[in-house]
Amino acid sequence: MVRSVCADIAKGLGPGDYVNQESTVPPRTTTATILPILEGSGHSVGDFGDAHCPERTASGRAIIDITGAYPKIVGGVDDASTETARALYLTINKKGVIPVSDATAAESVKVFEGLYRDVNIALANELAMVCDELGVDAREVFDAANTQPYSHIHAPGCGVGGHCIPVYPYFIINTVEASTDMLKLARRINDGMPAYTVDLLEGALQEIKVGISGARVLLLGVTYRGDVNETRFSPAIDVINELKRRGAEVFAYDPVLGDEVQRFGTIPSDLGSGDGINEIDAILIASDHAEFKGIDWDLLDRRMRHKVVVDGRNILDPEELRLREYLYRAVGRL
């Protein structure tokens, strides 16, 4: 798509024009791919300007992020392009502009932000699995460790989704010769969390002498992030596929998607009315929708055949559920 857009721009590019790109791309894309296409116009750098100014936005809050959540990063193919980009974004971004040395540096900034998150989430997930084996509560341990200013252990969960974090590591893995072992390992850990979460559910069912094959599982949430209509690379989809692979019957409710949950091979249900929720053996929370923090457990209690809850997003109160005689499980939680 970036190549196609640049080819269209090149058709009308002239002296004094400036091209600004925000799409997240592998480092060196501007110099190795975009500039040659733009120079197909018959003009070269100096005749026109070009800068990479990566978007730093999250799904559902783009305007807020663009105008003032973070400083804007800008890097041009020459000094004049960087200055043009700086002047442009100073009129838009309330947090200011950070010029970097060139377009490749600007491309790297955005990709590295995502890599940092992926690697640190993987660390949190691995430490949470260690906590499961040690019999200690990951939230308690992480919260205490994070009182040290240079400790920033992230929250564990059932996986990493969206169109950014699961993809950006490959922008580096597939384009550089330097070692990327840590990036690859982080991807393996995070990609493995949906299956680990299903392992927790299967283990909980086994504790009450119920097999996962034939079990009726209610999945709460399919989007990768709470209250956002985005399912790309959602770990919930991998959870669904793993549950079905093990023989479970999967019902699903997502307040954002509604009946669209059928697209993922699940049976639509309604958490508010209880429609489609009967004789459920286990509940698995896969998205952190705000609605799920206020679940009507009185309604669900009447719809459960067995009372098992696996909290893949660590948003529920374990003590409340235990008082209701649920068998509660979550990544790294006691």
Helices and strands as residue ranges (DSSP letters): H 2-12, E 18-21, H 29-29, I 30-34, H 35-38, G 39-41, E 49-52, H 62-64, I 65-69, E 72-76, H 79-90, E 97-99, H 103-134, H 138-145, H 168-173, H 181-191, H 193-207, E 216-220, H 235-245, E 249-253, G 258-264, E 267-268, E 282-285, G 290-294, H 297-301, E 308-311, H 318-323, E 327-330
